[in-house]
Amino acid sequence: MLKFIFILPLILSNPSAPNEDWGATGHRVVGEVAAHHISKKTAKAIDRLLDGVSLAYVSNYADDIKSDDRYRAYGPWHYANLDLDETYNTSEKNLKGDLVQAIEKCVAVLKNKKASKAERQFHLKLLVHFIGDLHQPMHLAKKEDRGGNEVSIKWFGKRSNLHRLWDSDMIDSSQLSYTELAQNLTVLSPAQKAQIVSGSLSVWVAEIHELTKKVYQELPENTNLGYRYRYQNFDRVRLQLHKAGLRLAHLLDEVFK
């Protein structure tokens, strides 16, 4: 049986750490979008649990704690390795946990009435981040290249990799703040929003992994990338951030209903 380790949270910051997992801006976008779509009841519950700080503010907590060795056990929770020809269900599971198991664990703790405030607060911060991670397609990518980290590219002439390209390179090159980006995501109708939040976590994973396949398959042979690649893919980034925020709000309303 998989054992999860719980450690009381510390609010840490490491601004010198490399951008990962949508980068700071992308994660704040997800938190901001979710905050605009949760119910009033959920908003009040979260305000109490987070002592007044916002979902956007805590959205990078799971990355911040990577700088503390006491949280090393949570490292594998940021991703799930999937080959392109397999599903999550058929993939070999990491006994130390993975992104899908992490989301399920966070939801379970938040729903547990007997869990302490510290436990629920900690897992809420993680959940905000991990829903963002889930929608970054290279977090459901191949183990052999560490989710694209070992696929070298150049971004506007500077060395980078496929994972970082989707984490932060495209977002950072837009030079938009998280509030500006949150206000300029893909426009969706009420019906489209309802469809996005429908289905289970496994349905979301399968959908996102289809995008992962496209990212690999559509990578140009000339990997000195820039304006053209951003033009062809930034709408996908915007849509994934929007979906993540909507689905996070949906999960939070389920937890705090």
Number of C-alpha atoms within 10 A of each C-alpha: 4 9 8 13 9 12 12 10 16 12 10 14 15 12 9 7 11 11 15 19 29 33 21 23 24 31 30 29 29 32 29 24 26 26 22 13 18 22 17 12 12 19 21 13 15 21 14 13 16 19 10 10 12 16 25 24 15 21 28 27 22 25 24 17 20 18 15 12 8 12 17 11 15 21 16 16 20 25 26 25 24 24 19 16 8 12 17 17 10 10 13 13 14 15 10 15 21 18 24 20 17 22 22 12 16 22 18 15 19 22 16 13 10 10 13 12 14 14 18 22 22 25 23 24 21 24 26 29 31 29 26 31 27 26 29 26 27 32 28 31 25 19 13 12 13 15 24 22 19 13 15 16 22 16 22 13 11 10 10 19 20 23 26 24 23 23 26 20 21 21 23 16 13 12 11 13 15 20 14 11 21 22 13 12 19 16 12 13 9 9 8 11 15 14 10 17 19 13 10 8 16 13 11 18 18 16 13 19 26 14 18 23 18 12 18 16 10 9 13 12 6 8 16 16 18 15 12 8 16 19 11 9 14 15 13 15 22 20 16 23 29 28 25 30 30 24 26 26 26 19 19 26 17 13 15 16 11
